[in-house]
Amino acid sequence: MVIEFLKSSPLLVELTRAFVAIILALIFVLVNAIIFIYLERKAWARVMQRMGPTYVGKWGILQLIADLIKVLGKEIIVPAKANKFAFLSLPIFSTGLALALMIIVPFDYIVAYTLAALEPVYSGFGIFKHAVVSNSFNSGLFLIFAILTLNPVFILLIGWISNNKYTVVGGFRAAAQLLSFEIPLLISLASVIILAGTFNLYEVVEKQSKVWFIFLLPLAFILFLITAIAEAERTPFDIPDAESEIIAGWNTEYSATPFMMLIFGMYVRAIISATLISILFFGGWYGPELPGFLKPISGPFWLAVKIYFFMFLLILIRSAYPRYRIDQLLSISWTKLLPLSLINIILVILVKYLSISYGLI
C-alpha cells in the first residue's frame, strides 16, 4: 500500500529516496565517526606506549559514551562581547556543510546494498536498492569542491565572531592553510576528472573496472592524500588549532555541545577524505567477488575495507608526525605541491592518451 501511494507521485518518490539515503548515510557516518575516534585513541596510545581508554567498558569501548554524556551536561558559555546568535549558529552551519557531502559521496551505496543483500530473507529489504541517490549527481566532484571551499570561510567567521585574539589568529591560520592547499587539491581532482572524463563519482569508479587510477596517477594520489589531510586539519597540518601556540585556535571559546559539533565536523571531513581516496584512486567498490552467499555484498564490502584502511592510515600519520610551523606549511603548498600539481596535469594528458590506446579506460 505504501509503495503504491508513493508511485502515485514521482516527486514524492524522489523526496522519499533522498530522505532515506540521507538517513542511511548519516547512520553510517555517525557509527564510523565513533569507531574512528576510538581507534585513534587506541592507536595514539600504542604508538606513544600508553594504555589509552581502558576503564569504561570492555577495552574502554564505552569511553566515548561517557564523554558524550559529559559534554552534553556542560554549560554552553557565550563570550560577553560576542554575537550570541552568530556564535551559536555558525557551528551548526559548519557541521552541516560536512554532513551535506554525505548525500554526494556514496555512503548510501554501502548501507543500502548491504541491507538489500538480505532480500532473500525478507523481500522488503529489496526496497533499499532504490534509496541510493548519490549516483544521480552528475557534477558530484564539482559540488564536493564547492562545499569544501566554504569551510575556510566559516572557520574564519567562527574565529572572528568569538572576539578573542587566539581565535582570530587560529581563524586566519585556517584561512591561509585551507586556501593554499585547495589549489593543489583542485588540480589533483582535475587530473582524475580529465582521465575519467566525468564529474560523477559512480562513473569514475566504473572507469576503473580494468585498472585502478592509483597505477595511472600515482603523483595525483600523493598530492590528494597530502592536501586532504591538510583540508581535514589533521597532524602534521593542524596549525589552525595548535594547542601549544594558540590554546585551541579558532574554537577556543566554544564549549559543550557547540564544541562537540565542531570536532564532529572535523572527523566527518576526515572520513569523507578517506572515502574519496578509495573512490578516486583505488577502484571504489571493485574487488574480488566474495564466495557463496556473500557475493551480493562484494562491492560494499570492498569499498568499506578501503575506507577503513585509509581511516587507519590517517590515524597513523597523525600519531607519527610532528606539527609543521605555519611558514613551513605554506612553503610546502606554494613551492612544492603547486609545481608538482602542474606537472601532474601535463602527465595526465599523456596518460589518458596511452590509456585509451591500450583500452584501459
KAGIWO-V121157 format. One record per residue. N is the residue number from 1. RES is the residue in one letter. SS is DSSP state (helix for helix, strand for strand, loop for the rest). PSI is psi in whole degrees, -180 to 180 (* if undefined). NEAR is the number of other ideal C-beta (glycine too) atoms within 12 Angstrom. Layout:
N;RES;SS;PSI;NEAR  N;RES;SS;PSI;NEAR
This chain:
1;M;loop;-43;7  2;V;helix;-43;12  3;I;helix;-42;15  4;E;helix;-38;10  5;F;helix;-41;11  6;L;helix;-38;20  7;K;helix;-20;15  8;S;loop;-16;12  9;S;loop;106;12  10;P;helix;-37;11  11;L;helix;-42;12  12;L;helix;-36;17  13;V;helix;-47;22  14;E;helix;-40;18  15;L;helix;-40;15  16;T;helix;-43;23  17;R;helix;-45;28  18;A;helix;-42;25  19;F;helix;-46;19  20;V;helix;-42;27  21;A;helix;-41;35  22;I;helix;-43;30  23;I;helix;-45;25  24;L;helix;-44;36  25;A;helix;-39;37  26;L;helix;-43;27  27;I;helix;-45;23  28;F;helix;-46;39  29;V;helix;-41;38  30;L;helix;-47;25  31;V;helix;-45;22  32;N;helix;-27;33  33;A;helix;-40;35  34;I;helix;-45;25  35;I;helix;-42;26  36;F;helix;-50;39  37;I;helix;-42;34  38;Y;helix;-48;32  39;L;helix;-36;33  40;E;helix;-43;35  41;R;helix;-43;29  42;K;helix;-41;27  43;A;helix;-43;26  44;W;helix;-46;23  45;A;helix;-43;21  46;R;helix;-43;18  47;V;helix;-39;19  48;M;loop;9;14  49;Q;loop;47;9  50;R;loop;176;15  51;M;loop;-37;15  52;G;loop;-169;24  53;P;loop;126;26  54;T;loop;-25;17  55;Y;loop;-35;13  56;V;loop;101;20  57;G;loop;170;15  58;K;helix;125;11  59;W;helix;19;17  60;G;helix;20;23  61;I;loop;-17;21  62;L;loop;5;18  63;Q;helix;-37;26  64;L;helix;-35;30  65;I;helix;-42;18  66;A;helix;-40;17  67;D;helix;-40;25  68;L;helix;-46;22  69;I;helix;-41;16  70;K;helix;-45;18  71;V;helix;-43;23  72;L;helix;-26;18  73;G;helix;-7;14  74;K;loop;157;17  75;E;loop;138;13  76;I;loop;113;21  77;I;loop;128;19  78;V;loop;126;24  79;P;loop;144;24  80;A;loop;-39;12  81;K;loop;11;12  82;A;loop;152;27  83;N;loop;112;18  84;K;helix;-45;18  85;F;helix;-48;12  86;A;helix;-40;22  87;F;helix;-41;33  88;L;helix;-24;28  89;S;helix;-29;21  90;L;helix;-40;38  91;P;helix;-33;36  92;I;helix;-46;24  93;F;helix;-40;28  94;S;helix;-46;41  95;T;helix;-37;36  96;G;helix;-35;25  97;L;helix;-44;32  98;A;helix;-42;41  99;L;helix;-26;31  100;A;helix;-26;28  101;L;helix;-20;40  102;M;helix;-32;42  103;I;helix;-18;37  104;I;loop;-45;40  105;V;loop;132;47  106;P;loop;56;43  107;F;helix;-34;45  108;D;helix;-28;42  109;Y;helix;-45;42  110;I;helix;-50;43  111;V;helix;-47;36  112;A;helix;-46;37  113;Y;helix;-25;35  114;T;helix;-43;32  115;L;helix;-37;30  116;A;helix;-23;29  117;A;helix;-17;27  118;L;helix;10;22  119;E;helix;-37;20  120;P;helix;-27;13  121;V;loop;-44;13  122;Y;loop;120;13  123;S;helix;-24;13  124;G;helix;-22;15  125;F;helix;-20;22  126;G;helix;-21;20  127;I;helix;-23;23  128;F;helix;-21;30  129;K;helix;-29;28  130;H;helix;3;26  131;A;helix;-5;36  132;V;loop;117;35  133;V;loop;-11;33  134;S;helix;-22;41  135;N;helix;-1;31  136;S;helix;-9;24  137;F;loop;95;31  138;N;loop;-21;17  139;S;loop;40;18  140;G;helix;-46;36  141;L;helix;-36;37  142;F;helix;-42;21  143;L;helix;-40;26  144;I;helix;-46;42  145;F;helix;-38;30  146;A;helix;-39;22  147;I;helix;-41;34  148;L;helix;-32;36  149;T;helix;-19;24  150;L;helix;-18;26  151;N;helix;-49;44  152;P;helix;-28;32  153;V;helix;-46;25  154;F;helix;-38;34  155;I;helix;-42;46  156;L;helix;-42;30  157;L;helix;-40;28  158;I;helix;-45;47  159;G;helix;-39;40  160;W;helix;-43;28  161;I;helix;-19;33  162;S;loop;-15;41  163;N;loop;50;22  164;N;loop;136;27  165;K;helix;-33;18  166;Y;helix;-40;27  167;T;helix;-36;35  168;V;helix;-45;27  169;V;helix;-46;28  170;G;helix;-39;39  171;G;helix;-44;38  172;F;helix;-34;27  173;R;helix;-43;37  174;A;helix;-44;44  175;A;helix;-45;33  176;A;helix;-43;28  177;Q;helix;-53;46  178;L;helix;-41;38  179;L;helix;-39;29  180;S;helix;-35;32  181;F;helix;-17;44  182;E;helix;-25;34  183;I;helix;-54;29  184;P;helix;-28;38  185;L;helix;-46;41  186;L;helix;-42;32  187;I;helix;-38;33  188;S;helix;-36;44  189;L;helix;-39;44  190;A;helix;-35;29  191;S;helix;-38;39  192;V;helix;-42;48  193;I;helix;-42;31  194;I;helix;-45;32  195;L;helix;-41;39  196;A;helix;-26;38  197;G;loop;25;18  198;T;loop;156;25  199;F;loop;-10;25  200;N;loop;124;28  201;L;helix;-36;43  202;Y;helix;-43;32  203;E;helix;-33;29  204;V;helix;-43;42  205;V;helix;-43;36  206;E;helix;-32;22  207;K;loop;-16;33  208;Q;loop;18;35  209;S;loop;-27;21  210;K;loop;-42;17  211;V;loop;135;22  212;W;loop;149;33  213;F;helix;-18;42  214;I;helix;-31;27  215;F;helix;-23;21  216;L;helix;-29;35  217;L;loop;60;43  218;P;helix;-37;22  219;L;helix;-41;31  220;A;helix;-38;42  221;F;helix;-46;31  222;I;helix;-44;24  223;L;helix;-43;41  224;F;helix;-40;43  225;L;helix;-47;35  226;I;helix;-47;34  227;T;helix;-31;42  228;A;helix;-39;43  229;I;helix;-42;38  230;A;helix;-40;44  231;E;helix;-31;45  232;A;loop;-1;45  233;E;loop;45;43  234;R;loop;153;39  235;T;loop;136;30  236;P;loop;17;25  237;F;loop;36;41  238;D;loop;38;35  239;I;helix;-40;40  240;P;helix;-24;46  241;D;helix;47;36  242;A;loop;106;29  243;E;helix;-36;17  244;S;helix;-12;13  245;E;helix;-46;20  246;I;helix;40;28  247;I;loop;-85;22  248;A;loop;19;28  249;G;helix;-140;39  250;W;helix;-16;46  251;N;helix;22;41  252;T;loop;-43;31  253;E;loop;-4;36  254;Y;loop;145;41  255;S;loop;171;27  256;A;helix;-136;25  257;T;helix;-45;24  258;P;helix;-40;36  259;F;helix;-41;33  260;M;helix;-39;29  261;M;helix;-41;33  262;L;helix;-44;45  263;I;helix;-41;34  264;F;helix;-42;34  265;G;helix;-37;38  266;M;helix;-40;40  267;Y;helix;-35;37  268;V;helix;-42;39  269;R;helix;-35;40  270;A;helix;-42;42  271;I;helix;-41;45  272;I;helix;-37;44  273;S;helix;-45;40  274;A;helix;-38;42  275;T;helix;-44;46  276;L;helix;-38;43  277;I;helix;-43;44  278;S;helix;-40;45  279;I;helix;-43;47  280;L;helix;-31;46  281;F;helix;-18;39  282;F;loop;28;36  283;G;loop;7;29  284;G;loop;-116;43  285;W;loop;9;38  286;Y;loop;136;30  287;G;loop;174;25  288;P;loop;140;14  289;E;loop;137;16  290;L;loop;153;19  291;P;loop;155;11  292;G;helix;-136;10  293;F;helix;-10;14  294;L;helix;-8;17  295;K;helix;-41;17  296;P;helix;-22;26  297;I;helix;21;30  298;S;helix;-47;25  299;G;helix;-57;35  300;P;helix;-36;36  301;F;helix;-49;27  302;W;helix;-36;31  303;L;helix;-43;39  304;A;helix;-41;32  305;V;helix;-44;26  306;K;helix;-40;33  307;I;helix;-47;37  308;Y;helix;-36;26  309;F;helix;-46;21  310;F;helix;-28;36  311;M;helix;-44;37  312;F;helix;-35;26  313;L;helix;-42;28  314;L;helix;-36;40  315;I;helix;-46;34  316;L;helix;-41;22  317;I;helix;-42;30  318;R;helix;-34;32  319;S;helix;-16;26  320;A;helix;-24;17  321;Y;loop;144;18  322;P;loop;167;16  323;R;loop;140;26  324;Y;loop;156;25  325;R;loop;160;18  326;I;helix;-37;27  327;D;helix;-37;16  328;Q;helix;-42;18  329;L;helix;-48;33  330;L;helix;-34;26  331;S;helix;-40;17  332;I;helix;-43;28  333;S;helix;-52;34  334;W;helix;-32;22  335;T;helix;-14;16  336;K;helix;-57;22  337;L;helix;-41;36  338;L;helix;-49;27  339;P;helix;-40;19  340;L;helix;-38;29  341;S;helix;-35;35  342;L;helix;-40;23  343;I;helix;-39;22  344;N;helix;-38;35  345;I;helix;-40;30  346;I;helix;-42;20  347;L;helix;-36;26  348;V;helix;-30;34  349;I;helix;-44;18  350;L;helix;-42;19  351;V;helix;-41;29  352;K;helix;-41;26  353;Y;helix;-46;17  354;L;helix;-38;18  355;S;helix;-41;27  356;I;helix;-39;19  357;S;helix;-38;11  358;Y;loop;5;13  359;G;loop;31;10  360;L;loop;-24;22  361;I;loop;*;30
